[in-house]
Amino acid sequence: MSAKTNGAELRIELGRRYHFSASHRLHTAHLSEEENCRVFGKCNNPFGHGHNYVLEVSVSGRVDPATGMIANLADLDGFVERAVLQVFDHKSLNEDVPAFQEKVPTTENLCIDIYKRLKSFSHAKLERVRIEETRNNSFEYAGEELARVPVASAAKKELR
Amino acid sequence: MVLITRRIDFSASHIYNNPKLSPEENRRIFGKCNNPHGHGHNYTLEVTVAGEPDPVTGMVLDLKELKDILEREVMQRMDHRHLNHEVPELAGEIPTCENIVRVIWNLLEPKIKQGALHHVRLYESPDLFADCFRNGTADRGNI
């Protein structure tokens, strides 16, 4: 550790971006054909469409003095590859991912689904996932537990 | 509170090697980052300062001043340098994004007199970066 600020005063996060391409169609059985069309617009076109998604994963934790790393990239990359990319890349979200046979495969829902898939990463703490559906649209999810809870309250919650 | 961010690019070389580990362990842990003669990256640094705009100037801080601080503290130290051999603040450390971003935070924080350093993000490549911010501040670095 160099300089005067130690690791306890600063939080360091590691961020990694991954890429996958998938198709989807925004449609829900809870709405009529007309309502689906009105709500989802061209995203409701019957045969679906696709995106090049960018997935940004942020993890935090102690920086190991021996390696200088929060998590070894090989571990993180391998985990994301198995837990997410193999599931989503070059797939139809509606047809190939069971969760989206019920839920609408919006990128909001995709964020939540991917967050849950990555939460069990054991080498560091998952902070959040951020997904760019296009370069102009991005979505983030950081779990529900501590979201928008002030730091002091969050600490109390952890103690219980 | 308003956040102001300045981005700079610098290029540097480094190698990941821990002399306390065997060559085999270094290879296993660091992979090609352990190649004996090192390698380099184009780094991108984003520095965010938080504060209230001055009522007279409308500025949180003068961007020219921030530019000068980044030039002195980061560019002159790290640009076109070997991070292991030429940056004393990183001596004895593995120059990962995580460690470099912390060193940069510690270099910049005391120099910023108007507003307060809020967030530092260092990209080693477009797909790999580290964030640094003070514990207890906003959960996200960029809001």
Contacts between the chains, C-beta under 8 A, distances in Angstrom:
chain1	res1	chain2	res2	distance
A	2	B	89	5.1
A	2	B	90	7.0
A	2	B	91	7.7
A	2	B	93	6.5
A	2	B	102	7.9
A	2	B	103	5.9
A	2	B	106	7.2
A	3	B	89	6.5
A	3	B	102	7.7
A	3	B	103	6.5
A	3	B	106	3.6
A	3	B	107	7.5
A	4	B	106	6.5
A	5	B	102	7.4
A	5	B	105	6.9
A	5	B	106	5.1
A	5	B	109	7.4
A	7	B	102	7.7
A	8	B	135	7.1
A	9	B	134	6.5
A	9	B	135	6.0
A	10	B	102	6.2
A	10	B	105	6.3
A	10	B	132	5.6
A	10	B	133	7.1
A	10	B	134	6.1
A	10	B	135	6.6
A	11	B	132	7.2
A	11	B	133	5.9
A	11	B	134	7.3
A	11	B	135	5.1
A	12	B	98	5.1
A	12	B	101	6.5
A	12	B	102	6.0
A	12	B	130	6.0
A	12	B	131	7.0
A	12	B	132	5.4
A	13	B	130	6.6
A	13	B	131	4.3
A	13	B	132	7.8
A	13	B	141	7.7
A	14	B	97	7.0
A	14	B	98	6.2
A	14	B	129	7.8
A	14	B	130	5.5
A	15	B	121	7.7
A	15	B	128	7.3
A	15	B	129	4.5
A	15	B	130	6.7
A	15	B	131	6.2
A	16	B	127	6.4
A	16	B	128	5.8
A	16	B	129	7.9
A	17	B	126	6.8
A	17	B	127	4.0
A	17	B	128	7.5
A	18	B	127	7.5
A	58	B	131	7.1
A	63	B	96	7.7
A	63	B	98	4.7
A	63	B	99	6.6
A	63	B	102	7.4
A	65	B	93	7.9
A	66	B	18	5.7
A	66	B	20	7.0
A	66	B	21	7.2
A	67	B	16	7.9
A	67	B	18	7.0
A	67	B	29	5.9
A	67	B	30	7.6
A	67	B	94	6.1
A	67	B	96	7.5
A	68	B	16	7.2
A	68	B	93	6.0
A	68	B	94	3.0
A	68	B	95	7.0
A	68	B	96	3.8
A	68	B	98	6.1
A	68	B	99	4.6
A	69	B	94	7.5
A	69	B	96	5.5
A	69	B	98	6.2
A	70	B	98	5.6
A	70	B	130	7.9
A	72	B	29	6.7
A	73	B	128	7.3
A	74	B	31	6.6
A	127	B	139	7.9
A	128	B	140	7.6
A	140	B	140	8.0
A	142	B	139	6.8
A	146	B	139	8.0
A	151	B	135	7.9
A	151	B	136	4.9
